[in-house]
């Protein structure tokens, strides 16, 4: 359900036109190679909503997201299996 109280319908699709620079800018936000533009845009919308709803928290959150993205790009993360082993799960 979105913030306006209506259901998201994943089966409905549309096409949008972007200029090349916009597409290239969006590509920079991808966390992994096969991440869809739909996933990416949904994340950006989530962040934008958080910025509106909680502006003070959002600056901290955005900083943490940027730092996490850099760690992921550098390969500095644990897989789910590694994290479970570390946590004894």
Protein Blocks (a to p, Z undefined) as FASTA:
>chain_A
ZZkopacdfkbccdddddfklmmmmmmmpmbfklcfklmmmmmmmmmmmmmmmmmlmmmm
mmmmmmmmmmmmnopacdfklmmmmnoZZ
